[in-house]
Amino acid sequence: MTTSPVSVLAPWPLRGRSIQRIARQEIRDALLGWGVYLTAGAGLLLAVLLVYNSARFVAGSGLQILARPFLSPLVAASTLALLYVTVVATLAIARPREQGALQVLFFAPVDAIGLVGAYFVAGIVVYLLLVLLLVPLLVLLALLTNVFLPPALLWGLLPSVGVAGLAVAFGIFLSAVAGSSRSAVLLLVTVVILLFAIQGGYTALLNVPPTSRYYDALLFLRVFLRVLNDLLLWVSPIGMLGHCLDAALRNDLLLLLRDSVRAVAVSLVWLGLAVWAVRRRGVLP
């Protein structure tokens, strides 16, 4: 009777070396590909558009002042980086399993914990590399436009690493439970659309004036979406990212610590579920 390679637990020293080698290969592939640089370029372009739009608003309104001018550009650029590492994590297990490479990998001293841990470490490092690419570009943008970039906002990117870990862990879980890379991407797209639909729908309902005849009719839907939106703020990486940067800008260290601890806790839950899914699903397509 043979034992499935997925169920074999590697000793921790071997597991540590496996995590290091797999993560190093994933990081190398990311650096040699175009995805990281295209994401950084798209984040910079989006930041430029938002800063330009803010400058035009100030010039047109005659206020000559703009509160928190770089918050939205930094949130937008960081969100793109977050989405990139999530997509990569979503394909991390599903694609090699579909191609048959995952089965070969498990004949080495690699188990489910080592595999999930390696992809998690790689995702965190790639996000850090994206942040290191974006920060000098945003500082240069601030100097060229003479728009103040608060140092506290840049420090807020440090706790955002925990939020990135949450996004990567969720992507790995989707990759572990999906039957193919296509279904994994479809699951991720569905979740992202649902998140934006809930947040956008709640914001739209808040803008309905009380004098409107539809205000009372939409009360139940507004309350329902508010509950969902509040729940998403506890588990959604995108919502946490905005909260972290906003708290950093306001020097609210307690809120930063709370969001960081919450992100780490939820990440551990998703990582545990991902390990369970790899063992349950196996390595075969």
N, C-alpha and C positions, 0 to 999 in steps of 0.2 A: 504494500500500500504506500503510495507516494503522497507527499504533502505539498500542497500548493505553495509556490514561492511567496505568495502574498501573505500567508499566515505565519511565515518564519520570522521571528524577531531577531534582528541582528544585534550583537553586543554594542553598547554605547560608543566605545572607541571606533569601531568599524562604521557605525552609523554616522558619527561625526565626520569621518573622512569622506563618506559618501555624500553627505550634505554639502561639504566644502567643494568637492569635485563637480557635482551636478550644478550647484549654484554658480560656480565659476564659469562653467560652460554656457549656462544660460545668460550670464552677464556679458560674456564675450560675444555671443551671438547677437545680443541686443546692441552692443557697441559697434559691431560690424555691419549691422543692418541700417535701414533708413528710418525706422519707426521712431526712435528716440529723437532724432534731429528734426524730423517732420513735425513731431508733436511740440517740440520746443519752438520751432518756427511758427507753427499755428498759434501757440499760446502767446507769443510775442505780437503777432499780427492782431489777434483779438484784443490784447491789451492796448495796442496803438489805437485801434478803432474806438475803444471805450474812452481812452484819454482824450482823443480828438473830439468825440461827441460831448464829453464834459466841458472841454474848452469852448466849444461852440455854444453850449448852453449858457456858460458864464458870460461870454461876450454878448450874446443876444439878450440876456435878461438884465444886464447891467449891474449884477450883484457884486462882481469882482471878487467873489469868494466862493469856494466849493468845499463842503464838509467831506472829509475822508475821500479825497480824490482817487487814491490808488487802491482802495479796498476792493471795489468791483473788478478792476483789471487783474489784481493778484488772485482773487477768488476764481475768476474765469480761467486764467492760465493754469492755476493749480488743479482746477477741476478737469481740464484736458489731460494733465499728467496723471491724475487719478483714474480717469477713464482708460487711458492707454495701458497702465499696469494691470487694470482689471481685465481688459480684453486679453492681454498676454496670459494672465493667470487662468482665464477661462479656457484657453486652448492648451494649457500646459500638460494636462493629463489626457484629455480627450483625443487630441491629435496623434500623439505617439501610440496610444492604445489602438486607435483606428488603423494606423499604419503597421501595427505589429511590433514596433520598436520597444514598447513598454514591457512586453513579455521577455524580450532579450535582456533588458535592463535588470529585471528581477532575478536573473540567474547570478548576478553579482551580489555582494553583501549589501543589498538594498531592500528595505521593507517599506511598508506604507508610511510609517512615521518619518523615515529618512527622506522618502520621496516628497511628501507634503512639506516637510521642513525645508528642503532644498529650494523648492519653488517659492516658498514664502520668503526666505532670505533673499533670493534673487530678485523678487518683486520689490522688496524694500530698498535694496541697493539701487535698482534701476530708477525708482522714484527719487531717491536722493541725488542721483546723477542728473535727472531732469531738473530738480530744484537748483542744483549747482549751475546748470546751463541757463536757467531762466533768471536767476537773481542778478548776475552782471548785466544781462540785457535790459532788465527792468530799471536798474540803477542808471544805465546809460540813457534810457528813455526819459527818466526823470530829469537828468541833467540837460538833455536836449530841449525838453519842453518847459523847463523851469517850474515843474510841478513837484511839490514837496512829497517825498517818499518817507514816511515815518519809519525809523529804525525798529520800533516796536512791532510794526507789521511784518518786517522780515524775520524778527525773532519768533513770530507766531508760526513760521514755517517749521520750526523744530518739533512742536507737538503735533503738527500735521502728519508727521511720520507714523504716529500711532493710528491716525485715520487711514493713511495709505495701507497700513497693515490690515486693517479691517476690510478694506476693499479687495486686497489681494487674497485674504483668507476666504472671502465670499466667492471670489472668482474661482479659486481652487476647488471649493466645494461644488460649484456648478459643473466644473470640468470633471470632477470625480463621479458625479451622479449621471451625467449625460451619456447617452449611447454613442454619440459621434460629435465631431467638432462642430458640425452644422447645428445640431440640436443644442449644443452648449452655447453657441453664439445667439441662437434664437431665444433661449432662456434669458440670457443677459439683456438682450434688446427689449424683451417683454418687461423685465423688471425695471430697466431704466425708463422706458416709456411710462410705466405705471407710476414710478416715483415722480416724474415731472408732471404727469397728468394730475396727480393728487395735489401737489404743491401749486401748480398753475390754476387748477380749479378752485382751490381754497382762496387763493389771492384774488381771482376774478369775482368770486362771491362776496369777498370783503369790500369790493369796490361798488357793489350794488347800493345805491342810496336808499336810506330808510323811507323816503317818500315814494319809492317805486311801488307799483301795485304787486310786483313779484317778490318783494322783500319778505313778507310773511310766508308766502308759499314755499320759498327756498330755505326756510329756517331749519328744517330737519336735515336737509342736504348740507347746509353750512356747518351745523353742529357735527354731523358725521365726518365731514372732511377735516374739520378741526381736530377731532380725536385722532384720525389717521395721520394727519400732519404732525401732531405732537408725538405720536408713536414713532414716526419716521425720524424725527429729530434725535431719538434715542438710539436708533440702529442704522440710519442711513449715513454712509460716508460723506455724501455730498452735503447733507445738512450739517454734519459735525464739522466739516471743513470750514464752512462759512462761520459757524459759531466760534471755532478756535481762532480764526483770524480776527473776528470782531472783538473777541475777548482780549486778544493780545493788543489790539489797538487801544482798548480801554484800560489796559494794565490790570485786568481782572484775573489775577493769578489763581484764585480759588476756582473760578469757572474753567480755566484752562486745565487745572489739575483734575477736576471732575470729568471733563470731556476726555482727557487722556486715559484716565483709569477705565472709563466706560468703554472706550475704543479697544483697549487691550483686553478687557473682559469679554466683549463680544467677539473679538478676533479669536480668542482661545476656544470659544464655543464653536465657531465655524471651522477652525482647524481640527478640532476633535471630531466634528461631523464629517469632515473631508477624509480623515484617516479611516473612520468607520465605513464610509462609502467606498473607498479604495479596497478595503478588505472584503466588503460585501459584493461589490461589483466585479472584482477580479481584474486581471490584466488582459483578458481576451476581448476582441472586438464584439 
